[in-house]
């Protein structure tokens, strides 16, 4: 062997990754000892789905591309955790939810967050505003417009009610991520708002909320308004360690 051949052979040997005896090489490994079989972006989209509340193609185009490319693999991994994958290809977002089947009793894989009465009312208002604009790619709302629609549920002093409204608005923006800033005090409603409460529960809640709203000025039905805190909905937030919200509103 020539000196040149010896040098090239030595360089090749030293550049090769060390393989521990008895450890099978994993072409998908991202670090030493990694036994995962998914690519990095697919792993990241799987993680984002588990963290919740959803993955958006508009906000995260690379993750969305990875999801579409490896949808079958991602769905399979989620099934192993008793979760189903829901994809909206039109508005480009995806989220997970507990599988529904009569064949087994599936455990809860993600925590359901209990929303307050005002949280739920605001969610319903945003949903109605979104559905009232069919075909629109973006539905933009003013914060005050939403607050005005919720004024019929005011109890107690104005400052406490305003503080509760601000708290609910913050949860819509930061926790559930169904509101995205689109200008000075203008916000875009995420299409995801349609899926946070199922249709049957929506009809039930709308009926209850309409009854509560109509009874606010009727002293004979004060108990209905007083029980408003019990009508809060539940929604899957996609985080196993998420703190649970209470059903009542903030006290003065």
C-alpha positions, 0 to 999 in steps of 0.5 A, a space after each residue: 500500500 502506498 503512503 497516499 493509500 494509507 493516509 486515505 484509509 486512515 482518514 476514512 477510518 477516523 471520520 466514521 462514527 464510532 459504533 459500539 459493539 452489539 449496537 445496530 446502526 439506526 439510519 434515522 438516529 439523530 443522536 448516539 443511541 437514538 432508536 427512533 425511526 421518524 425524521 426530525 421534522 416529523 418528530 417535531 410535528 408529533 411533539 407539537 401535536 401533543 403539546 397542543 392545541 394545534 398545528 397550523 400550516 399558515 404559522 408553521 409551514 415546514 411542520 405542516 409539510 412534514 405532517 402531510 408527508 408522513 400523515 400515516 406514520 404520525 397517525 399511527 404513533 398517535 393511535 398508540 397513545 389512544 389519540 386520533 389525528 384530525 386534519 382540516 386540509 382547507 384551513 390547514 390545521 391539525 389537532 389531536 383528540 381522544 379516540 371514540 370507540 365502543 370496542 375499548 375504554 380509552 384512557 385520557 391522553 390529554 387533559 381537558 381544560 375546564 373553561 369559565 362561564 365567560 370563557 365559554 360565552 366568548 368562545 361561542 361568540 367567536 364561533 358565531 362571528 366566524 361562521 357568519 362569514 362563510 368563504 372569507 379567508 380571514 375573519 377579523 374582529 375588534 376586541 370591543 365588538 366581542 366585549 359588547 356582545 358579552 355585555 348581556 352577561 354582566 353581573 356585579 360591578 363594571 370593573 370586575 366584569 371588565 377584568 373577567 373579560 380581559 382574562 377570558 380574552 387572554 386565554 383565547 389568545 395565549 392558551 387556546 390560540 384562537 385569536 391572532 393579532 392582526 393590527 391595532 386592537 384587531 384580531 383574526 379568529 382561527 378556524 380552529 374555534 369551530 372544533 373546540 366544542 362539538 356541535 351537540 354541546 354547542 347547541 346545548 350551550 347556546 340554549 342555556 346562554 340564551 336563557 341566561 341572557 333573557 333572565 338577567 332582567 327578570 328577578 323571578 329567574 335570578 337563580 338561572 343567572 346565579 348558576 351561570 358558572 356551572 355552564 362552562 364547557 370543557 375542551 382538550 388543550 393538548 397538554 398533559 400538565 396544563 392547569 385546570 381552569 375553574 368554572 366560576 369567575 373572578 371575585 371582586 
